[in-house]
Amino acid sequence: MTRRDSHPGAPSPPDGPDLPDSFEALAGPPQELRGLELSGHVLSGLDLSDRAAHDLRLLECRLENVGLSGAELRGAVLRDVQVEGGNWAGIDLQSARLERVELRGVRLTGASFATATLADVAFVDCRLDLAAFRHAELLNVRLDTCRLEESDFYEAKVSSILLTGCDLTQASFAGTSFARTELRGCTLAAIGNPERLRGVRMPMPDVIQAAEVLAEAVGIEIVD
């Protein structure tokens, strides 16, 4: 059972994937990915880059160094999935649903999560620079030591999120709504619309480090 923080303003940690004791190995790349459902499988070392995989369903699966760069997974469902490594740069996950998914060491540069739903998702040591979360919904999400430079959260709904050691340089938060969100040890240089961080929790040393950005958010002019 995952321990929840009792503080009313603190984010809840995501629940991890509920995985089977053993997996069925997938011999090779499927011929057709669109609408395919895989349950209880392990996918290892497959290159599925630039493939059309609309409405793909991955349930109780493990992916090891699977390449999905440029793949189209619009409307896909990933539920109880563990991902280790792999290049997913430019992947299109528009309107996808990720539930109880853990991604470690995955490259997601330029990935699109537009209008997607992410519930109980953990990103650890991932590259999410230039990623788009426009109009997405994020609930119980953890981002740990991730690169998020120039990421776009336009009008995203963010609730119960913990970001630790992430680089948010030039990230954009226009229209973003935050609830129960906590930032620890994150870089906030030149972020767009810093006023949208109102209500976010941060340790005092981090507030001091980001003083210039936060002052800009409330219209304070810093003088010598």
C-alpha positions as CSV (number, residue, x, y, z in Angstrom):
1,M,0.0,0.0,0.0
2,T,1.4,3.4,-1.0
3,R,1.8,5.8,1.9
4,R,0.0,9.1,1.3
5,D,1.2,12.4,2.7
6,S,-1.4,13.5,5.3
7,H,-0.9,17.2,4.7
8,P,-3.9,18.5,2.7
9,G,-1.8,20.5,0.3
10,A,0.8,17.8,-0.4
11,P,0.8,15.7,-3.5
12,S,0.0,12.0,-3.2
13,P,2.7,9.6,-4.7
14,P,1.5,7.6,-7.7
15,D,0.5,4.0,-7.4
16,G,2.9,1.7,-9.2
17,P,2.0,-0.7,-12.0
18,D,0.2,-3.8,-10.9
19,L,2.2,-6.4,-12.8
20,P,2.0,-10.2,-13.1
21,D,4.6,-12.5,-11.6
22,S,5.7,-13.7,-15.1
23,F,5.4,-12.3,-18.6
24,E,4.9,-13.9,-22.0
25,A,7.7,-13.0,-24.4
26,L,6.8,-11.4,-27.7
27,A,8.8,-13.0,-30.4
28,G,9.0,-10.1,-32.8
29,P,7.4,-6.9,-33.9
30,P,3.7,-7.2,-34.6
31,Q,2.7,-6.7,-38.2
32,E,-0.2,-4.4,-37.2
33,L,-0.2,-2.1,-34.2
34,R,-3.4,-0.2,-34.8
35,G,-6.0,-1.3,-32.3
36,L,-3.7,-4.1,-31.1
37,E,-4.2,-5.3,-27.4
38,L,-1.3,-6.9,-25.6
39,S,-1.7,-8.1,-22.0
40,G,0.9,-9.7,-19.7
41,H,3.7,-9.4,-22.3
42,V,7.4,-8.3,-22.2
43,L,8.7,-6.4,-25.2
44,S,12.4,-6.2,-25.4
45,G,14.7,-4.5,-27.9
46,L,12.0,-3.9,-30.5
47,D,12.2,-1.0,-32.9
48,L,8.6,0.3,-33.5
49,S,9.7,3.7,-34.6
50,D,7.5,5.7,-37.0
51,R,4.8,3.0,-36.8
52,A,1.0,3.9,-36.8
53,A,-0.3,2.5,-33.5
54,H,-3.6,4.4,-33.0
55,D,-5.7,2.9,-30.2
56,L,-3.0,0.5,-29.1
57,R,-3.7,-1.1,-25.7
58,L,-0.9,-2.3,-23.5
59,L,-2.1,-3.9,-20.2
60,E,0.2,-5.3,-17.5
61,C,3.2,-5.2,-19.8
62,R,6.9,-4.5,-19.4
63,L,8.9,-2.7,-22.2
64,E,12.7,-2.9,-22.2
65,N,14.6,-0.6,-24.6
66,V,11.7,-0.5,-27.1
67,G,12.0,2.2,-29.8
68,L,8.9,4.3,-30.4
69,S,10.5,7.4,-31.9
70,G,8.0,9.2,-34.1
71,A,5.3,6.5,-33.6
72,E,1.6,7.6,-33.6
73,L,-0.2,6.3,-30.5
74,R,-3.2,8.6,-30.5
75,G,-5.9,7.3,-28.3
76,A,-3.6,4.5,-26.9
77,V,-4.2,3.0,-23.5
78,L,-1.2,2.1,-21.3
79,R,-2.3,0.5,-18.0
80,D,-0.1,-1.2,-15.5
81,V,3.0,-0.8,-17.7
82,Q,6.7,-0.6,-16.7
83,V,9.1,1.0,-19.2
84,E,12.9,0.8,-19.0
85,G,14.9,2.8,-21.5
86,G,14.2,3.3,-25.1
87,N,13.9,6.2,-27.6
88,W,10.4,7.7,-27.7
89,A,11.4,11.1,-29.1
90,G,8.6,12.7,-31.1
91,I,6.0,10.1,-30.1
92,D,2.4,11.2,-30.5
93,L,0.3,10.2,-27.5
94,Q,-2.5,12.7,-28.2
95,S,-5.7,11.7,-26.3
96,A,-3.9,8.7,-24.9
97,R,-4.6,7.4,-21.3
98,L,-1.6,6.3,-19.1
99,E,-2.6,4.7,-15.8
100,R,-0.2,3.2,-13.3
101,V,2.7,3.6,-15.7
102,E,6.4,3.9,-14.7
103,L,9.0,5.2,-17.2
104,R,12.7,5.1,-16.4
105,G,15.5,6.5,-18.5
106,V,13.2,7.0,-21.5
107,R,14.0,9.7,-24.1
108,L,10.7,11.6,-24.8
109,T,12.1,14.7,-26.5
110,G,9.3,16.5,-28.4
111,A,6.7,14.0,-27.3
112,S,3.0,15.1,-27.5
113,F,0.7,14.4,-24.6
114,A,-1.9,16.9,-25.9
115,T,-5.4,16.2,-24.4
116,A,-4.0,13.0,-22.8
117,T,-4.8,11.7,-19.3
118,L,-1.9,10.7,-17.0
119,A,-3.0,9.1,-13.7
120,D,-0.5,7.5,-11.3
121,V,2.4,8.0,-13.7
122,A,6.1,8.2,-12.7
123,F,8.9,9.6,-14.9
124,V,12.4,8.9,-13.6
125,D,15.5,10.2,-15.3
126,C,13.6,10.9,-18.5
127,R,14.1,13.5,-21.2
128,L,10.9,15.5,-21.7
129,D,12.4,18.6,-23.2
130,L,10.2,20.2,-25.8
131,A,7.3,17.9,-24.8
132,A,3.8,19.2,-25.1
133,F,1.2,18.6,-22.4
134,R,-1.3,21.0,-23.9
135,H,-4.8,20.6,-22.4
136,A,-3.6,17.4,-20.7
137,E,-4.8,16.1,-17.3
138,L,-2.2,15.0,-14.9
139,L,-3.2,13.4,-11.6
140,N,-0.8,11.8,-9.1
141,V,2.3,12.2,-11.3
142,R,5.9,12.1,-10.2
143,L,8.8,13.6,-12.2
144,D,12.2,12.8,-10.8
145,T,15.4,14.2,-12.2
146,C,13.8,14.8,-15.6
147,R,14.7,17.3,-18.3
148,L,11.7,19.5,-19.1
149,E,13.3,22.4,-20.9
150,E,10.9,24.3,-23.2
151,S,8.0,21.9,-22.3
152,D,4.5,23.3,-22.9
153,F,1.8,22.9,-20.3
154,Y,-0.7,25.2,-22.0
155,E,-4.0,25.0,-20.2
156,A,-3.1,21.6,-18.6
157,K,-4.9,20.6,-15.4
158,V,-2.2,19.5,-12.9
159,S,-3.2,17.9,-9.6
160,S,-1.2,16.1,-7.0
161,I,2.2,16.3,-8.8
162,L,5.7,16.1,-7.3
163,L,8.7,17.4,-9.4
164,T,12.1,16.7,-7.9
165,G,15.4,17.8,-9.4
166,C,13.8,18.7,-12.8
167,D,15.0,21.3,-15.3
168,L,12.1,23.5,-16.3
169,T,14.1,26.2,-18.1
170,Q,11.9,28.1,-20.5
171,A,8.9,25.8,-19.8
172,S,5.6,27.4,-20.5
173,F,2.6,27.4,-18.1
174,A,0.1,29.6,-19.9
175,G,-3.3,28.8,-18.6
176,T,-2.0,25.9,-16.5
177,S,-4.0,25.2,-13.3
178,F,-2.1,23.7,-10.3
179,A,-3.4,21.9,-7.3
180,R,-1.4,20.0,-4.6
181,T,1.8,20.5,-6.6
182,E,5.3,20.5,-5.1
183,L,8.6,21.5,-6.7
184,R,11.9,20.5,-5.0
185,G,15.3,21.3,-6.3
186,C,13.9,22.4,-9.8
187,T,15.4,24.9,-12.2
188,L,12.9,27.6,-13.1
189,A,15.0,29.9,-15.2
190,A,13.1,32.0,-17.8
191,I,9.8,30.0,-17.4
192,G,6.8,31.4,-19.1
193,N,3.8,32.7,-17.1
194,P,5.4,32.1,-13.7
195,E,2.3,33.7,-12.1
196,R,0.5,30.4,-12.8
197,L,2.6,28.8,-10.0
198,R,0.4,30.4,-7.4
199,G,-0.3,27.9,-4.7
200,V,2.6,25.5,-5.6
201,R,4.6,24.2,-2.6
202,M,8.4,24.8,-2.6
203,P,11.1,24.6,0.1
204,M,12.4,28.0,1.3
205,P,15.9,27.5,-0.2
206,D,14.3,26.8,-3.6
207,V,12.1,29.9,-3.2
208,I,15.2,32.0,-2.6
209,Q,17.0,30.6,-5.6
210,A,14.0,31.3,-7.8
211,A,13.4,34.8,-6.3
212,E,13.9,36.6,-9.6
213,V,11.3,34.5,-11.4
214,L,8.8,34.6,-8.5
215,A,9.3,38.4,-8.2
216,E,8.4,38.8,-11.8
217,A,5.3,36.7,-11.3
218,V,3.9,39.3,-8.8
219,G,5.3,42.3,-10.6
220,I,8.1,43.2,-8.2
221,E,10.9,45.3,-9.8
222,I,14.3,44.2,-8.5
223,V,16.7,47.1,-8.1
224,D,20.4,47.3,-7.0
